[in-house]
Amino acid sequence: MLDRYELLSSSISSMYHDIQKIERVEMAKFGLKGPHAQCMIAMSRFPEGVTAAQLCEICDKDKAAISRTVAELEEAGMVVRELTGGNRYRSPLKLTRQGSEAAQAVSQRALLAV
């Protein structure tokens, strides 16, 4: 018989794999990768913009991972950076219309799964 910890950890692992699959499938429709989804969904909550430093906290990712993700999203035309004060890391990031559509698609698919 499974103990409570084993059942909990197995359930969490299963849910995590399901989340990753949803992200991967939905992001592929936009030519992106699954890990971009979490960042884009977080950004969608801040239409006025959010800094990379704030994204690190929100997504619980390190600076290097967020920097890579943001650079890839900028290159794909999903995110724009409003340069203020010359510091790229503190400049607000905003989703483009296309980025908002992609974030919305993942959110809607996740809601169906939940």
Secondary structure, DSSP 8 states (H G I E B T S, - for coil): ---HHHHHHHHHHHHHHHHHHHHHHHHHTTT--THHHHHHHHHHT-TT-B-HHHHHHHHT--HHHHHHHHHHHHHTTSEEE---TT-GGGS-EEE-HHHHHHHHHHHHHHHHH-
